């Protein structure tokens, strides 16, 4: 990121670094340019720097809630089927 002032680190929902936002060097412009995680990975690879990679998949709170809701829907359907069998 030569010639740029790093303005902030971009994090995913799990707090893992996925990129940086930068302002062109010497600029007072409020506009920022984001460096995506894939681009960052390419730069680190070209410099023979191997950052640690997380062994788990990061799920947002929304994804976790959606998964729980889907599981609850399946359980409700199973309970409904069991209730129908019990009534017969």
Protein Blocks (a to p, Z undefined) as FASTA:
>chain_A
ZZiacfbdcddfkopafbdcdddehiabfbdcdddfklmmmmmmmnopacdddfbdcddf
klmmmmmmmmmmmmmmmmmmmmmmmmZZ
